Amino acid sequence: MENDQDGRELAARFDLKNLPPDFYEDPFRHYRALREHAPVKRLPDGSVLATRYVDVAAVYRDAKIFSSDKKSEFGPKFGADSLIYQHHTTSLVFSDPPFHSRVRRIIVGALVPRAITDLVPGIEALVTRLLDEMEEKRDVDLVESFALALPVEIIGNLFGIPPAERSPLRGWTSAILSALEPALTAEQLKRANAAVSEFLEYLKVLIADRRATPGDPERDVLTRLIQGSTDGEKFTEVELLQNCIFIVNAGHETTTSLLGSALVLLQEWPEERQRLQANPALIKTAIDEFLRMESPVQLGNRVATIDTAVGGVNITAGTIVHVGIAAANRDPEQFAAPEKMDIARSPNRHFAFAGGIHQCAGNHLAKLQAEIALSRFLARFPGYELSAKPTRGGRARFRGYVKAPARVR
């Protein structure tokens, strides 16, 4: 813990576009200093960062004053004629009503309960197969063998992507989402555009096949997305393609991070691990606590549409407001003993899935996968241990592990 002067200096130096190397391993000390000394921090580029729960909640609550439309930000960042610009400005997450409302209705309508329910036997069978494979190896990477393998297969099943064609998905997702980092290199931008291009070409073929041979719209998500909502709303071709990319990316990125972080957290908090193993019924509240402690999405942002104030700090129209999800999720004004993991914490109104009209449409599917996967993993491997220090992904906006070597037993 920093003393008061160290905390002030840490907050004063903070710049999202020039982060120190230690930030990626432990951003929470920086966020703690910001909450205490500069809860609405003016950054060198003119944007502000909100780190208190109450301020993040206020921003999420007012979608009219705090816009999610990123055209004015992403144009200069990506180039307005680029594929990555088209993707991120056409997908659900970076849009405002009425466009956002229409797109969300179509997406939520496609994630029909029967489609989700139908996934359960497949999730259970896949988890069993992955655990069997891990038991044979004993020495495994929890990310590659489990945390990543499961959601990629599930989202592939949800879209009817043939198993042999799923291997590029993770690379495309990583490249596309890495373009959202606060500081973007030319190489990252190049990879992001290439990933969107390749993904689009793949989806065009997949969608053409599904149009030629539709699935059951009550069970097949891609067929439902193609056909539109029950009241006749449909995507344009560009909207369909870009929001398919968005759903596939969102559908496995957060779940991969959740599973990997959960298994590492349980190593770091052995008493909570023992508590969960003694009382498996705590898995639902445990998942919310994993999400609070290590939010897969750490940062969001909005644009002020009028002159307004955040946390008592005046800002002008056009100001980018960074939403400190990870910081808010450890705010002691909202959560008792916020740095301590408590798998029975309730209530637990974290912002891991954002808030307001942009709350994640697929959060129930992510939690369902995690509940089945973690419960069965812990039952099969109660004595699993990390065999080396896990490796972070080196991103500020998204947090998770790329490697977590372990021995299962």
N, C-alpha and C positions, 0 to 999 in steps of 0.2 A: 504493500500500500504506500502511495506517495504521501509525503507530508504536504501541508497546505501550500507552501511555496512551490514545491515541485509540481503539484497539481495545477497551479496557476500558470506556470511556465509551459507545461505540457499542453494546456488548453490554448494558450496564446500562440504557440507554434503550429497548431493543428491546421493542416491543409489537405483536403481530400485528393488534390491533384499532385501532391508531393508527400506521400506517406512514408514514414520511416520503415525500415525493414522489419522491425519488431512488431509493427502493427498487425501484420498478417497472421502472426502466431497468437497474439493476444490483443485484440482491439478493445477489449473491455476496460482496461486501465485508462485508455484514451477517452473512451466514452464516459467513464466515471468522472474524470477530470472535467470534461466538457459539461456534464450535467451540473456539477458543483460550481463551476466558475464561469462558464459561458454557455448556458443551456440553449440559447439561440445564437449560434456562432456565425459571425460574418466572415466569410472566406475571401481570400485574395481575389478571386474571379468575380466577386459581387454577389454570389449566391449565399444562402444561409443554411445552416444545419441545425435541425431541432432534435434534441436528445431526451427531453423529458416526456414521460408518458402522457401527461395532460395536454401537452402541445401537439404531440403526434396524433392523439385522438381528435383534437380540434381540426387539424388539417384533413384527416380522413373524413371527418363528418361533413365538411362543406366542399362538395365537388364543384360548386359554381365559382367560388372564390379561388379555390386551389385546383387548377385544371390538370388533367393527366395527358392532354394533347401535347406531344413533344415535337411537332413539326418545326417550331421556331428554334428549338435546341438542337434537334438532330440534323437539320439542314446543313448548318455550318460544320457540325461534327463529322457527319458521314458523307456529305455531298447529296444534294437533293435529287440527283438523277441516279443514285446508287441503288442496288438491290437491297442492301441492308437497311437503307432509309425506307424504301417501300415496305419492307417487312415490318419493321418496328412501328411505323406510323399507320399500318393497316390492321395490326393485331389488336385483340381485345384490350390488353393491359394499358396501352398508351393512347387512349381515346376517351372522348367525352360523349355524353348524351347529345343528340339522339342516336348517333352512330353506335356508341357503346351499348346503349339499351337494346338496339336491334341485334347486334352481334351476340351479346350475352344471352338474349332469349333463344337464339338459334343454337348456341353451344350448350346451354343448360338443357334445352329441349332434346338435344342429341344424347346427353348423358342420362338417358332414361333409367329409372330404377331397375327394370328388367335386365338391361345391358350390364349394369354394375353387379346385380345379383348373380347373373350368369358367369361372372368372372371368378366367383369364390372357389368353386371346385378346381378351376385351373390354377388359381393362386396357391391353393393348398397342395396340389400335385407338384407344381413347380418348386415350391419351398421344400417339399420332401425330397425331390430329385437333387436340388442344390445341396441340401444337408447330407444326403448320401454321398455325393461326390466329395464334399469337404471331409467327411469322416474317413474316406479312403485315403485322402492325401495327408490329413493331420496338420501339416504345415500349409497354411493358406493365406491369401490376402483377403481380408474381410470385405474390402471394397469390390475388387474385381470378381471374387467368387460369389458374393452375396448381395451387398448393398447396391451394386450396379446391375448385376445380372438379372435380378428379379424385376425391377420396374421397367427395364428395357423390354423384357419379354412380355410383360403385362400390357404395356402401351402398344406393343406390336400386335398382341392378340386383339386389343380393343379396336384397332384400325384394320385388322385383317392383313397385316404386312407379313408375307411369307417369312418363316424363320431364317432361311438362307439369305434374306435381303436386309437383315436388321443390323449387321455389323457397322455400317457407316453412321448410324443414328447418333451415337455418343459423340463422335468427332464433330458432326455437324452442329449438334446442340452446344457443345463447348465453344466452338468458334463463334457462333451467333450470339450467345449470351456474353461472351467475353468482350464483345464490342460495347457493352453497356457499362464497362468499368469507368470510373471517373476520369482516369487518364488513359488515352487510347494511342497505341503505336501504329505506325503505317503498316507494319506486318500484321498486326491484329485485324486492322481494317481490311487488308487484302484477303486474309483467311475467312473473315466473316462474309464478305461478298461472294467468295468462291463457294462457301458452304450453302448460302441461300440459293445460288445458282444450281448446284448439284441437287439439293433437296427439291427444288421446284421441278427439275427435269424428272426426278424419280416420281414425285407425286402426280405429275401430269399423266404418266403411264398408269399408275395405280388407280387414279380417279376414272380414267377412261375405261379401264377394265371393270370397275365397279358400276359404272353407268351402263355398260353392256350387259353385266350380270349383277343386278342389284341384290343385296342381302335383305334379311328381314329388318325393316326399319325399327322394330321394337327391340332389336338385339344388336344390330350392326351400326356402330357409331358413324362410320364414314358414309354409309348409305343415308343415314338421317341428316348428316351435314349437307350432302348433295341435294337432298329433297327439300330441305328447309324446315321451318317450324310448321306446326299444325294449322296456324292461321294464315299460311300462305307466304310468309316472309322467307326470302331466299338470299343467299350470298351471290354477289357477282363472282365471276371466275377468279379474279385477283383476290377478293376477300376470302373465297373458299381455300385457295392454295395457301395464302399467308396465315390464315387462322388454323389450318391443319398443321403447319409448321409450329405455330405457337402452342397448340394443344400437345403435340408430341413432345416438344421441348419441356414444357411445364410439367407434363405428365410423368416424366422420369427424373428430371433434375432435382426437384425438391425431395422426392422420395428417396433417391440415392443418398442425398446429404443427410436426411433424417435417419436412415438406417445406419449409415456409417458412424454418424455422431453419437447415436444412441449406444451402440456397442462399445465405443471408446469411453463415453461418459460413465457407463456401468463399471468399467475398469477403474476409472478415476474415483468413483464413489462406491467402494465395496460394501459399505453398510446398506446403501440403497439397493444395490444389486441383490444382496442377501434378502432384503425386505421384499423385493419383487418376486424372487424365486420362492419365498415362503408363502407369498400371497399373490398368485398370478392374476387374480381379479383386479389388481391395481394397474393392469396394463393400459387401460384407457387414460387414466390420469397421468400415468408415467409418460405416455407419448406426448401429451400436452406439455409436460415438464421438459422433455428432451427438446421440443420445438422452442420453448421459451429460452432455455439455456443456450442453445446453439441454433438460432434461427437460420434455416437454409438461405433465405433472402435477408440480407442484413440492412440494406438501404433501399429506399424508394425515393422518388422525387415528384414534385408538383411544380406548377408555374402559377404565380399570383396573377389573377386576371384584373385586379384593381389595386389601388393603394390600400394597404391593410396592415395588420400587425400580427405577429406570432409571438406568443409568450411575452407580450409587452414591448416587443421590438418592432418598430415601424419599418415596413418594406414597401417598395414601390411596385406598381404594376409591371409585370414582365420578369420579376425576380424569381429565380429558381430556388425552390425550398426543398432541401434534402430531408427526407424523413428517416430518422434514426431508429429503425425497427429494433435492432439488437440493443441499442442503448435504452430505449423505452422498456424493453422486456426485462431489464435489470434495474429498473427505477425503484428505489426503496420506498418512494411515496405510494407506489402501487402494489409492490410485492414485498412481503415480510422476508427478511434475510435473503435478498435476491441473488446473492452469489452462491447460495447453498442449494444443492439439488434436493428437492422434496417430491418424490414420486406420487405422493397423495395430495399434492397442493390443490386446494379448491377454495374459492374460485380461482381460475387461472386464465384471465382474459388477455392473453398474449396477442401480439400482432404478427406472429410468424406467417399468417396467411393474409396479411394486410388488413384493411378495414373499410367500412362504408360500402359504397356501390362497387368497389373494386376488390372486395373480399374474394379470395380464390374460389372459383367455381368448382374445382376438383378436389377440395380439401378432404371431403369425405372418402374419396377413393384412396388418397394418400394415406389417411389414417387407417383405413381398412387393410391395406397392404401391410402397413407397419404392425398392426395388431396381430395379424396372422403370422407374419414372418418372425417378429421378435419373440412372440410366445413360443413358437415351435423351436426356434434357435436355442433359447434358454433351457427349454425342456430337454433338448438333445445334447447340448454342450454346456452343462452347468459350470464346468471348470475351465472354460476357455480363457486363454491368457494372451495378451499382446506379446509378441516375441521381439519387437523392435519399435522404436518411436514412430508413430503414424505420421504421414506426410500431408500437409495442407495443400490446397489448390492454388494458393498465392493470389487470391482475388479478394477485393474489398466488398463488392456488392453481393457476391454469393459466397457462402462459407460451407466447407465440407472437407472431406479427406479424399485424396487420390490414391493413397496406399495406407493399409493398416495391417501389417504382417502379424499373424497370430498362430497359435497352436490350439487346435480344438480337441476337447476331450470331455 
